Structure formats: structure tokens, C-alpha cells
């Protein structure tokens, strides 16, 4: 049976360097495609594009991953920018929000990772906390902490026990978007996973970075849902 095609949104960076080159680049940390591949899928990179093309892009996929990255522009959820909020990424915001909307409309299985979970929440009318302490201890270094699943949720069905996860973020979900329910928490009460009910399709967001760890269960669940379509 053909492996499902999983699209993964990418960064857009002005000064990426490789070899003798320093150019604008659409790039993706290799952990993302490798995790998709280990979980049984084919990975396809989705660099920022005209949001009008999101429906066409999603129609060619079996599943979608919205990757981590910079802070979501606060205007997207009706807030003023706070001093510790990072620089905006308007092209990514527009493109990835359009991808999320297209995936929800077509019921393509969708996984949001870190920023991707936050964008999912914003796409459904939710808001974000612009800074939390303790989830990015050292700049440029992934940390770890335990997350506890909420019994009866999709996430708990995938990972039923409390686990330690790779983490690096300073923003978090505040008010939940329409239809979303929390499915895992950190010890400090931070929402670490959200999902839609099973009747709304396979939709899950995790605040941590599974691509930086060894646990394949969340990605494997997405790939299996994509294959089932």
C-alpha cells in the first residue's frame, strides 16, 4: 500500500547559509521529515505561498503538519504586541492559517506542533498568552518536562501515560478556540495539547516538539489516520 503523503509547513528565512551561499531559503529542521518517515509517511515540504492556493495544496495531501517557529502576530487574535513577543512572520501566518482552514474544511488529518498548535487555536478564534516562564530555559536549547494526558481524549488514547517531552516555547494557549478541548497539561497548568472531537475529523495540536524526541506515537497516529482516508 502506498505510504500517505504528509505535508509539513516550512520556515522562510532571509539569511540561511550553506556551503558558499547565504540566501533567502524555505527550510525545515530535519527532525520533522525524519519523524514523518519513521512513522510510515512520505514527507512533502510546504513553503509559504499565496494563501489562495492552500485549498489546492491540501487537496493533494493525505495529512498535514503545521510546524513550529516564530511567534504568531498578536493582531491575528486581537491583541496588542507585548515587549517579549518575537518579530512577526506575516507570510507564514497567512499561509499556515489558510492551510489549517483548508484542512479543517476537507477533514484532512491535521497535527499542529508548538507554533502549529497555537495557530490552530487562533484559526478557531482562540487567543494566546504572549509569554510564559519555564518552558524555554536556555536560548537555543530544547528542554524537557512531563505532560499529563486528559482521560478520554484522543491524545490519551495515543499516549495514555504521563511522559516527558522535548519543549521550547515561551507562548501558550489562553482562551480555547471554538470546538477545541484540552487533552494534556504541564504541571504548571499550561495547556500542552488540544484537539477537536472525533466528529470533527482527526485534529490534534501539541505544544512540545515530538520531532526532537524518540516517541513516534503522535506522528504515527496522524499517519495512520491519513492512510485510513
N, C-alpha and C positions, 0 to 999 in steps of 0.2 A: 504494500500500500504506500502511496506517495506520502512523504512527510509534509505536514501542514506548513504553509508559508506564513511566518510571523514577522510583521513589520515592526521596526524599532525606530522611534524618532531620534534625531541626532542633534548634537551641538552645532552651532555656527560660530566659528572663532576667527577673529580678524588677523591674528599673528601666529598661526600654527607653524611649527618648524619641523622639518625632516630633511635629512641629507643636506644639500646646499640651498634648500628652499625655505623661504618664510613668506607664506601666502595665506589669504583667507581660505578656510577649509571647513567643510562639513565633516565632523568626526564623531567617533563613538568609542568610549573605553571598551577594550576588547572583552571585558568580562560579560558584557551584555550578549553579543552574538555567541560567545562560547557557552553561556548558560542555556540559551535557546537550543543550541546544537546538542548539548549534553542531555537536554530534556526531550530530544527527539524531533525538533523542528528545524526548518530551514529559515535562516535569518536574512531579512532584507532591510537595508538602511533607508530611512525616510527623511531626507534633509528638508529644511524649511522650503516651502513652495507657496504658490498662490493659494490662499485658503479655499478659493472656489474649486480647486482640484482635489480637495480632501475626499469627497464622495467617490470620485473616480479611483483614487488611490486605495481607499478602504475596500472598494468592491473587488479588488484583485487579491485581497488578503484573506487568510483563514483566521488570523488573530492579530492583535495589536498590543504593543508595549509602548507606553509613554515613559521615556527615560528621565533620570534625574538631571539636575542642572541648576541654573541661576534662579533667583527669587522671582516669583510671579509679580508683575507690575500691580501695585495696590489699587490703581484705578479700575482694574478688572473686577474687583469685588467691593467697589465703592468706598475705599479708604484713602486717607492721606498717607503719603510716604513717611515712614519713621526714619530716624537717623541711621539705624543699623541695618536697614534694608539695602540689599545689594543693587548694582546697576541693572536697569531694565534690559530685557531681551524681547523687544516687541515682535520681531519676525517669528521667533519660536512661540511666543504666547498665541499669536493669531493662528499659526499653522496647527499647533497642537490642540488648541481648543476646537478648531474645525475638525480635526481628526477624531477627537473624542465625541463630538456631536454626531459625526457620520457613523462612528462605531455603535453608539447608543441607538441611533435610528435604525441601523441594519442588524442589530443584535450580534455583531461580531464580538467574540470573546475579547475582553479588554483588561489589561493589567497596567496600573499606574504605579511607578516606582519613585518614591521620595517626592520630587517636584511633580511627577506624574500623578501621584495621589492628590497633591494639593490642587493641581489643575482640574482634576476630576471633580473635586469638591466645589471649586469655583464655577465650573461649567454648569453645575446643578444648582447654583445660586447660593452656595455657602461662602464663608469668609475664613480668613487665616489670622493667626497670631503672628505678628511680624518678627518676634524674637522670643526664643525660649533658651534658657541656660541648661547646660549639662548634656547636650546631645551632639556636640562637636567640640570636644575638649581641647584638641590640638589642631591648629590650622593645617590642612592638607593631610591629615592622618585619620583614617577610619577608626572609630572606637567600637564599643560593643556594650549592650545591656540586654536584660531579659524583657521579653514581651509575653503577655498572658492572653490567650485566646478567650473570647466570649463564647460560652457553651451554646450550641445550637446554630451557630453561624457557619457560613461556607468555609471561612478560614479555619475554624475549629475542626471542621471535617477533614481539612487537608493536613493541618498541624495541630493535633489535639492537646499537645503538652506545652508547658511554658518552655521557651527556647531563648538562647542568647543570639542576638542578631547583629550584623555589621551596621553601624549607624554613622551618619554625618549630615546633620541638618540643624538649622537654627530657627526655622519656622515650622508651624504646625497647624492642623485643622482647628478652627474655632467653632463657629456655627456650622452645623452639618448642612450640606446641600439636600435638596428635595429627594426623598426616597432613600438616602444613604443611612446606613446604620453602622455604628462602631463594632468592629469584630476582634480587636485586640487593643490592649493598653500597656503602656510602660508603668513602672512602679510609681512614678510621679503623677500619674493620671493623664499623661499625654496620649491622645488617640494615635495608635500605631497602625491600625488597619481599618478600612471602611469597605462596605460592599452594598450592592443593591440586592433586593430579594430575588430569589431564584426565578420568579415570574417575569423579571425584567431582563433576563439573559445573564450570561456569565460576566460579571463586572466586579473587580476587586482592586483595591489600592493598598499598598503597604508603604509605610513611612521609611523603612530601612532599605538597605541595598543588598538584595539576595545575590546579585552578580559578583559581590565581593566575598561571598562565603561558599561553603560546600553543600549546603542544603538545597536540593533541586526541587523540593516538593511543590512550592508555589508555582514555579515556571512549568513544571511537568503537568500540573493541573490545568494551566492555561493551554498548553499544547494538546492535552487530551480533549479539552473542550473544543478546541479548534478542529481537531481531527473528527470529532463526533458530528460536526456540522456537515 
